[in-house]
Amino acid sequence: MMLLDRIAVGGMSEVFHARESSGASVVVKRMFPSLASEPATRAMFEAEARVGLAVEHPNVVRVLGAGEEEGVPYLVLEHVAGLDLSRINRFLTRRSATLGIPVAMYLVRRMLLGLHAVHEARDLDGTLLGVVHRDVSPSNVLVSVTGEVKLGDFGIAQTLLRQSFPQATGASRTRGKIGYLAPEQVRGGESDRRADVFASGVVCAELLLGKALFGGGSELAVLLAIRDGQLGPLEEIAPTLPAGLADALRRALDRDPRARTASALELAHALAPFEPAPESGLREELAALVKTASVDRLPSGALPAVKRDAKGSDTAAPPAPEYEVHTSSGVLGPFSYARLIEAVATGDVGPDDRVAAAGQAPVALSAHPDLVRHLPPSSLSELTADRAAPSRPDRTLDLSGVRGVLPILGALTLERETGLLLCVQGSVRKEVYLEEGVPEFVTSNVASELLGEFLVARSVISRGELDMA
């Protein structure tokens, strides 16, 4: 087997595209050598291999084999030539488009059939493994250039295998992508396959909406929206949907798992009436979309193209477009795309300002999906919009009388406090969410404290790489 190139890097592994001696294309997922000696992460990887080998379904990415080389475990996976659903969603967002309902239902129902197969996976002796995927999200739904839909990545799946691999569940922290967690996961409770049904409902709703179901400028705002069952975006479009579709999604998204759609198969059956066209036609339509999106993955101007002249030498493409920001007090800019995002994230550009690319009319920032998501939490979330805390604070502290925020954080850590700490001094605002004294999430409107600037300052990446990112 010959490795061709690395195509992705995950939390504890890296993924390579490879070609076997027979010419078949596969994917090799290998644990980082630096983590291979850690019992917990290694056990998770081994559990993923065992789950993958136990599932064989046309809508699940096949695990073809597993092994170890020089002490580092790896998996050999089916190569799905195409795109993941998150890239398809970004392609549609840039065109202010959504999938038609029949195609969306075709895609989601195949994902659900694959998910049901995962839930029903059994060991060689017929014992139900009790798999909960825990990461059903667009980035783990692969769509091929022929219109196949496959669910993949069991890296954080929770199963009854924890009896065999107890060290794989070492941390009790909730895992998975924030916007697709079920309310019981947000509350820190036990979860089963119904949590995956909830995540599937979110994926389906977002295909119809063309945007996130649970929005907000911070993880805290998103988690609160999930906990409280805020389905406002879905309710807004419910009158435009075919009769019964919104009800099916409401049941899948019920806050109470006892009232929620019980299984992925049940949800697939509930969505069947909204997939009226022949399967072959819907598959062809989805395949055509994947092929189109495959050659247009990046927003215009986000990355400079490289062209070659007749001699094969690289020639610089025209410079990326610059942007102006029209505010009530005047025009700001010009900004590069990267600098514009930074200005939005730090609050220098607000939700009421209008943005214009070179030669184009100004458009409200709220109409730019790729920009509005960078607004600071205080400008987006209804729960964190005010300078005051969302409810009466347990305590207030004067920052001028202490040497920075660290003594305050130290005291809260010793007291194992849980909640939101808002730190405001002049124009600087930071939000720290603590869980039993441990900071779980921090936001800041100071440009130098953004992750990208942090990495550039420490020479981890270059300024050009940050701009491309």
C-alpha positions as CSV (number, residue, x, y, z in Angstrom):
1,M,0.0,0.0,0.0
2,M,1.4,3.4,-0.9
3,L,0.3,6.6,1.0
4,L,-0.5,9.5,-1.4
5,D,-1.2,12.5,0.8
6,R,-2.6,13.6,4.1
7,I,-6.1,14.8,3.7
8,A,-7.3,15.6,7.2
9,V,-6.1,16.0,10.8
10,G,-8.4,15.2,13.7
11,G,-8.3,15.4,17.5
12,M,-6.2,12.3,18.0
13,S,-5.6,11.0,14.4
14,E,-4.7,12.0,10.9
15,V,-6.2,10.7,7.7
16,F,-4.4,9.7,4.5
17,H,-5.6,9.0,1.0
18,A,-3.9,5.8,-0.2
19,R,-4.1,3.4,-3.1
20,E,-3.7,-0.3,-2.8
21,S,-1.6,-2.4,-5.1
22,S,-4.8,-3.5,-6.9
23,G,-5.5,0.1,-7.7
24,A,-8.4,0.5,-5.3
25,S,-8.6,3.8,-3.5
26,V,-8.9,3.7,0.3
27,V,-8.4,6.0,3.3
28,V,-6.0,5.2,6.1
29,K,-6.8,6.8,9.5
30,R,-3.7,6.6,11.8
31,M,-3.4,7.7,15.5
32,F,-0.8,10.3,16.2
33,P,2.3,8.5,17.3
34,S,2.6,10.9,20.3
35,L,-0.8,9.7,21.6
36,A,-0.4,6.0,20.9
37,S,1.1,5.4,24.3
38,E,-1.9,7.0,26.1
39,P,-4.2,4.2,27.3
40,A,-7.4,6.3,27.1
41,T,-7.0,7.6,23.6
42,R,-5.7,4.3,22.3
43,A,-8.6,2.4,23.8
44,M,-11.0,4.9,22.1
45,F,-9.3,4.2,18.8
46,E,-9.5,0.4,19.3
47,A,-13.2,0.7,20.2
48,E,-13.8,2.7,17.0
49,A,-12.2,-0.1,15.0
50,R,-14.3,-2.7,16.7
51,V,-17.5,-0.8,16.1
52,G,-16.7,0.0,12.5
53,L,-15.9,-3.6,11.7
54,A,-19.2,-4.7,13.2
55,V,-21.3,-2.4,10.9
56,E,-21.8,-3.2,7.2
57,H,-24.5,-1.1,5.5
58,P,-24.6,0.9,2.2
59,N,-25.1,4.1,4.1
60,V,-22.2,3.7,6.5
61,V,-18.5,4.2,5.6
62,R,-17.0,0.7,5.7
63,V,-14.0,-0.1,7.9
64,L,-12.1,-2.5,5.7
65,G,-9.4,-3.4,8.2
66,A,-7.3,-2.4,11.2
67,G,-3.8,-3.0,12.2
68,E,-0.7,-1.6,13.9
69,E,2.6,-0.4,12.5
70,E,5.6,0.5,14.7
71,G,3.3,0.6,17.7
72,V,0.8,3.0,16.1
73,P,-2.7,1.7,15.4
74,Y,-4.5,2.5,12.1
75,L,-7.8,1.8,10.3
76,V,-8.3,1.2,6.6
77,L,-11.6,2.9,5.5
78,E,-13.6,2.9,2.3
79,H,-12.8,6.0,0.2
80,V,-15.9,8.0,-0.6
81,A,-15.1,10.2,-3.6
82,G,-17.1,13.4,-3.0
83,L,-17.7,16.0,-0.3
84,D,-18.9,16.0,3.3
85,L,-22.3,17.7,4.0
86,S,-20.7,20.7,5.7
87,R,-18.9,21.6,2.5
88,I,-22.1,21.2,0.5
89,N,-23.8,23.5,3.0
90,R,-21.2,26.2,2.6
91,F,-21.5,25.9,-1.1
92,L,-25.2,26.5,-0.9
93,T,-24.9,29.3,1.6
94,R,-22.6,31.3,-0.6
95,R,-25.3,31.1,-3.2
96,S,-28.2,31.9,-0.8
97,A,-29.7,28.5,-1.8
98,T,-31.0,25.4,0.0
99,L,-31.6,21.9,-1.1
100,G,-35.1,21.2,-2.4
101,I,-37.2,19.3,0.1
102,P,-37.3,16.0,-1.9
103,V,-33.4,16.0,-2.2
104,A,-33.0,17.0,1.4
105,M,-35.3,14.2,2.5
106,Y,-33.4,11.7,0.3
107,L,-30.1,12.7,1.9
108,V,-31.3,12.7,5.5
109,R,-33.3,9.4,5.2
110,R,-30.2,7.6,3.9
111,M,-28.2,9.0,6.7
112,L,-30.9,7.8,9.1
113,L,-30.9,4.3,7.7
114,G,-27.1,4.2,8.1
115,L,-27.5,5.5,11.7
116,H,-30.1,2.9,12.5
117,A,-27.6,0.2,11.3
118,V,-25.0,1.7,13.6
119,H,-27.5,1.6,16.5
120,E,-28.3,-2.0,15.8
121,A,-24.7,-3.2,15.4
122,R,-23.9,-6.5,17.0
123,D,-20.8,-8.3,18.0
124,L,-19.8,-11.6,16.4
125,D,-21.7,-13.5,19.0
126,G,-24.9,-11.5,18.3
127,T,-24.6,-9.3,21.3
128,L,-26.0,-5.8,20.7
129,L,-23.2,-3.3,21.0
130,G,-25.5,-0.4,22.1
131,V,-23.7,2.1,19.9
132,V,-24.4,5.8,20.3
133,H,-22.6,7.8,17.6
134,R,-22.5,11.1,19.6
135,D,-21.2,13.1,16.6
136,V,-24.0,13.1,14.0
137,S,-23.2,16.3,12.2
138,P,-22.7,17.6,8.6
139,S,-18.9,17.0,8.6
140,N,-19.5,13.3,9.3
141,V,-22.0,12.8,6.5
142,L,-20.3,12.0,3.2
143,V,-21.9,12.4,-0.2
144,S,-20.2,10.8,-3.2
145,V,-20.1,12.1,-6.8
146,T,-22.6,9.3,-7.6
147,G,-25.1,10.5,-5.0
148,E,-24.4,7.9,-2.3
149,V,-24.9,9.1,1.3
150,K,-22.7,7.5,4.0
151,L,-22.4,8.2,7.7
152,G,-18.8,8.0,9.1
153,D,-16.4,8.6,12.0
154,F,-17.1,6.6,15.1
155,G,-14.2,8.3,16.9
156,I,-16.3,9.3,19.9
157,A,-19.0,6.7,19.7
158,Q,-20.2,5.5,23.1
159,T,-21.0,1.8,23.3
160,L,-21.5,-1.1,25.7
161,L,-17.8,-1.7,24.7
162,R,-16.9,0.5,27.7
163,Q,-17.2,-2.7,29.7
164,S,-14.3,-4.1,27.6
165,F,-12.5,-0.8,27.2
166,P,-13.3,1.0,30.5
167,Q,-10.3,3.4,30.0
168,A,-11.9,4.7,26.8
169,T,-14.5,6.6,28.8
170,G,-12.0,8.2,31.1
171,A,-13.5,11.7,30.9
172,S,-17.1,12.5,31.6
173,R,-17.1,15.6,29.5
174,T,-19.7,15.9,26.8
175,R,-18.2,15.3,23.3
176,G,-19.5,16.2,19.9
177,K,-20.1,19.4,18.0
178,I,-21.8,22.0,20.1
179,G,-24.7,22.8,17.7
180,Y,-25.8,19.1,17.5
181,L,-25.8,18.1,21.1
182,A,-29.1,17.0,22.6
183,P,-30.5,18.8,25.6
184,E,-29.7,15.9,27.9
185,Q,-26.1,16.1,26.8
186,V,-26.0,19.8,27.5
187,R,-27.4,19.2,31.0
188,G,-24.7,16.6,31.6
189,G,-27.1,13.7,31.8
190,E,-27.0,10.2,30.4
191,S,-27.7,9.8,26.6
192,D,-28.7,7.0,24.3
193,R,-29.6,6.6,20.6
194,R,-32.3,9.3,21.0
195,A,-29.5,11.9,21.3
196,D,-28.4,10.9,17.8
197,V,-32.0,11.2,16.6
198,F,-32.0,14.8,18.0
199,A,-28.7,15.6,16.1
200,S,-30.3,14.1,12.9
201,G,-33.3,16.4,13.4
202,V,-30.9,19.4,13.6
203,V,-29.1,18.3,10.4
204,C,-32.4,18.0,8.6
205,A,-33.8,21.3,9.9
206,E,-30.6,23.1,8.8
207,L,-30.9,21.7,5.3
208,L,-34.3,23.3,5.1
209,L,-33.2,26.5,6.8
210,G,-30.0,27.1,5.0
211,K,-28.4,28.2,8.3
212,A,-27.8,27.0,11.9
213,L,-30.9,25.9,13.9
214,F,-29.3,26.9,17.2
215,G,-27.5,30.2,16.5
216,G,-25.6,32.5,18.8
217,G,-22.3,34.3,19.1
218,S,-20.8,31.9,21.6
219,E,-20.9,28.3,22.7
220,L,-22.8,29.4,25.8
221,A,-25.6,31.0,23.8
222,V,-25.9,27.9,21.6
223,L,-26.0,25.6,24.6
224,L,-28.7,27.7,26.3
225,A,-30.8,27.7,23.1
226,I,-30.5,23.9,22.9
227,R,-31.3,23.4,26.6
228,D,-34.3,25.6,26.4
229,G,-35.6,24.1,23.1
230,Q,-35.5,27.3,21.2
231,L,-36.7,26.3,17.7
232,G,-37.5,29.8,16.5
233,P,-35.8,29.4,13.0
234,L,-37.8,26.2,12.4
235,E,-41.0,27.8,13.5
236,E,-40.5,30.7,11.1
237,I,-40.4,28.5,8.1
238,A,-42.9,25.9,9.4
239,P,-45.9,27.5,7.5
240,T,-44.0,27.1,4.2
241,L,-43.3,23.4,4.7
242,P,-45.5,20.6,3.5
243,A,-48.1,19.6,6.1
244,G,-46.7,17.3,8.7
245,L,-43.0,17.9,8.0
246,A,-42.5,20.5,10.8
247,D,-44.4,18.2,13.2
248,A,-42.1,15.3,12.4
249,L,-39.0,17.6,13.1
250,R,-40.6,18.9,16.3
251,R,-40.9,15.4,17.6
252,A,-37.3,14.6,16.7
253,L,-36.2,17.8,18.4
254,D,-38.3,17.4,21.6
255,R,-36.4,18.5,24.7
256,D,-37.6,15.5,26.6
257,P,-36.0,12.3,25.2
258,R,-39.0,10.3,26.5
259,A,-41.3,12.3,24.1
260,R,-38.7,12.3,21.3
261,T,-38.9,10.1,18.2
262,A,-37.5,6.9,19.6
263,S,-35.2,5.7,16.8
264,A,-33.5,6.7,13.6
265,L,-35.6,4.2,11.7
266,E,-38.8,5.8,13.0
267,L,-37.7,9.2,12.0
268,A,-36.8,7.9,8.5
269,H,-40.3,6.5,8.2
270,A,-41.8,9.8,9.4
271,L,-39.9,11.7,6.6
272,A,-40.7,9.2,3.8
273,P,-43.9,11.0,2.6
274,F,-41.8,14.1,1.8
275,E,-39.5,12.2,-0.6
276,P,-42.0,11.7,-3.4
277,A,-39.7,11.6,-6.5
278,P,-38.1,8.3,-7.6
279,E,-34.9,7.6,-5.7
280,S,-32.8,7.4,-8.9
281,G,-33.8,10.9,-9.9
282,L,-33.0,12.4,-6.5
283,R,-29.7,10.6,-6.3
284,E,-28.7,12.0,-9.7
285,E,-29.7,15.5,-8.6
286,L,-27.6,15.2,-5.5
287,A,-24.7,13.8,-7.5
288,A,-24.8,16.7,-9.9
289,L,-24.7,19.1,-6.9
290,V,-21.6,17.4,-5.4
291,K,-19.8,17.6,-8.7
292,T,-20.5,21.3,-9.0
293,A,-19.6,22.0,-5.4
294,S,-16.4,20.0,-5.8
295,V,-14.9,22.5,-8.2
296,D,-16.0,25.5,-6.2
297,R,-15.1,24.9,-2.6
298,L,-13.9,28.4,-1.7
299,P,-15.6,31.8,-1.5
300,S,-14.6,34.2,-4.2
301,G,-11.5,36.1,-3.1
302,A,-10.8,34.0,0.0
303,L,-7.7,32.4,-1.5
304,P,-5.5,33.8,-4.2
305,A,-5.4,31.5,-7.2
306,V,-2.1,30.4,-8.8
307,K,-1.9,30.4,-12.6
308,R,0.8,29.0,-14.8
309,D,2.2,30.7,-17.9
310,A,3.1,28.9,-21.2
311,K,6.5,27.9,-19.7
312,G,4.9,26.4,-16.6
313,S,6.0,29.1,-14.2
314,D,3.8,30.3,-11.5
315,T,2.2,33.7,-12.0
316,A,0.4,35.6,-9.3
317,A,-3.4,35.9,-9.8
318,P,-5.1,39.2,-9.4
319,P,-5.2,40.3,-5.8
320,A,-8.1,39.3,-3.6
321,P,-10.8,41.9,-3.4
322,E,-10.9,44.4,-0.6
323,Y,-13.9,45.4,1.4
324,E,-15.3,48.7,2.8
325,V,-17.5,49.0,5.8
326,H,-20.2,51.7,5.8
327,T,-21.0,52.9,9.3
328,S,-23.2,55.8,10.7
329,S,-20.0,57.8,11.1
330,G,-18.3,57.1,7.8
331,V,-16.5,54.5,5.7
332,L,-13.9,52.2,7.2
333,G,-11.3,50.3,5.2
334,P,-10.2,49.0,2.9
335,F,-10.0,45.6,4.6
336,S,-8.7,42.3,3.4
337,Y,-11.1,39.4,4.0
338,A,-9.0,38.2,7.0
339,R,-8.8,41.7,8.5
340,L,-12.5,42.2,8.0
341,I,-13.3,39.0,10.0
342,E,-11.0,40.3,12.7
343,A,-12.8,43.6,12.9
344,V,-16.1,41.8,13.1
345,A,-14.9,39.5,15.9
346,T,-13.5,42.4,18.0
347,G,-16.6,44.6,17.6
348,D,-15.0,47.3,15.5
349,V,-17.6,46.4,12.8
350,G,-21.1,45.8,14.2
351,P,-24.2,44.1,13.1
352,D,-25.8,47.4,12.0
353,D,-22.9,48.2,9.6
354,R,-22.9,47.5,5.9
355,V,-20.2,45.7,4.0
356,A,-19.2,46.2,0.4
357,A,-16.8,44.3,-1.8
358,A,-15.0,46.3,-4.4
359,G,-17.4,47.6,-7.0
360,Q,-20.5,46.3,-5.2
361,A,-23.3,47.9,-3.3
362,P,-23.1,47.8,0.6
363,V,-25.1,45.0,2.2
364,A,-26.0,44.6,5.9
365,L,-23.5,42.5,7.7
366,S,-26.3,40.3,9.0
367,A,-26.9,39.2,5.4
368,H,-23.3,37.8,5.2
369,P,-23.5,34.3,6.7
370,D,-19.7,33.9,6.7
371,L,-19.3,37.2,8.5
372,V,-22.2,37.4,10.9
373,R,-21.1,34.2,12.7
374,H,-17.9,36.1,13.8
375,L,-19.9,38.8,15.7
376,P,-19.0,38.8,19.4
377,P,-21.5,37.1,21.8
378,S,-22.7,40.4,23.3
379,S,-24.1,41.5,19.9
380,L,-25.9,38.3,18.9
381,S,-27.2,36.4,21.9
382,E,-30.4,37.6,23.6
383,L,-29.1,36.1,26.8
384,T,-25.8,37.9,26.8
385,A,-26.7,41.0,24.9
386,D,-26.7,43.4,27.8
387,R,-23.7,44.7,29.8
388,A,-25.4,43.2,32.8
389,A,-25.6,39.5,33.4
390,P,-28.5,37.6,31.9
391,S,-30.1,37.4,35.4
392,R,-29.2,39.1,38.7
393,P,-25.5,38.1,39.3
394,D,-24.6,36.1,42.4
395,R,-21.9,38.7,43.0
396,T,-20.1,41.7,41.5
397,L,-16.4,42.5,41.8
398,D,-14.4,45.7,41.1
399,L,-11.5,44.9,38.8
400,S,-9.8,48.2,39.7
401,G,-9.0,46.9,43.2
402,V,-7.2,43.7,42.3
403,R,-4.3,42.8,40.2
404,G,-6.1,41.5,37.1
405,V,-8.7,38.8,36.7
406,L,-6.5,35.9,37.9
407,P,-7.2,36.3,41.6
408,I,-10.9,36.3,40.9
409,L,-10.6,33.2,38.8
410,G,-8.5,31.6,41.5
411,A,-11.2,32.2,44.1
412,L,-13.9,30.9,41.9
413,T,-11.9,27.8,41.1
414,L,-11.3,27.1,44.8
415,E,-15.1,27.5,45.4
416,R,-15.9,25.3,42.4
417,E,-18.3,27.8,41.0
418,T,-20.4,27.1,37.9
419,G,-21.7,29.9,35.7
420,L,-20.9,32.9,33.5
421,L,-18.3,35.4,34.5
422,L,-18.5,38.7,32.6
423,C,-15.4,40.9,32.8
424,V,-15.8,44.5,31.5
425,Q,-13.2,47.2,31.7
426,G,-13.6,50.2,29.4
427,S,-14.1,48.8,25.9
428,V,-12.6,45.4,26.7
429,R,-15.1,42.6,27.4
430,K,-14.4,39.0,28.2
431,E,-16.9,36.2,28.9
432,V,-15.7,33.1,30.9
433,Y,-18.0,30.1,31.4
434,L,-17.0,28.1,34.4
435,E,-18.0,24.5,35.3
436,E,-17.1,23.6,38.9
437,G,-14.4,26.2,38.8
438,V,-12.8,25.1,35.5
439,P,-13.0,27.6,32.6
440,E,-14.8,25.8,29.8
441,F,-15.1,28.6,27.3
442,V,-13.7,32.1,26.9
443,T,-14.4,34.9,24.5
444,S,-12.5,38.2,24.1
445,N,-12.9,41.3,21.9
446,V,-9.2,42.0,22.1
447,A,-7.7,41.4,18.6
448,S,-4.3,40.1,19.9
449,E,-6.1,37.4,21.9
450,L,-7.9,35.8,18.9
451,L,-6.6,32.4,18.2
452,G,-5.2,33.3,14.8
453,E,-3.2,36.2,16.1
454,F,-2.0,34.0,19.0
455,L,-0.6,31.4,16.5
456,V,1.0,34.1,14.3
457,A,2.7,35.8,17.3
458,R,4.2,32.4,18.3
459,S,5.3,31.6,14.7
460,V,3.1,28.5,14.6
461,I,1.6,29.8,11.3
462,S,2.5,32.7,9.1
463,R,0.4,35.8,8.5
464,G,-0.3,34.6,4.9
465,E,-1.5,31.2,6.3
466,L,-3.8,33.0,8.7
467,D,-5.3,35.1,5.9
468,M,-5.8,31.9,3.8
469,A,-7.5,30.2,6.7
